[in-house]
Amino acid sequence: FDEIQPRKNSEKLMKTLDELNQSGKGKVWFAGRGTAPEWQMKREMLSQCYTTKWRDIPLARLG
């Protein structure tokens, strides 16, 4: 179903990835797999988006 043909040396690449991953669990992977859960952004550490969201800009009024 996939019309994309394997790239030259892709078998060699996969073998190299397998060898690297044998030295530890999941050291190297393809970006399409996503990130490891422990690398996910912590929402409580999220900074304000002052340059992208008007509602996040603090409002100041003169007396």
Secondary structure, DSSP 8 states (H G I E B T S, - for coil): -------TTHHHHHHHHHHHHHTSTT-S--GGG---GGGS--GGG----TTT-GGGS------
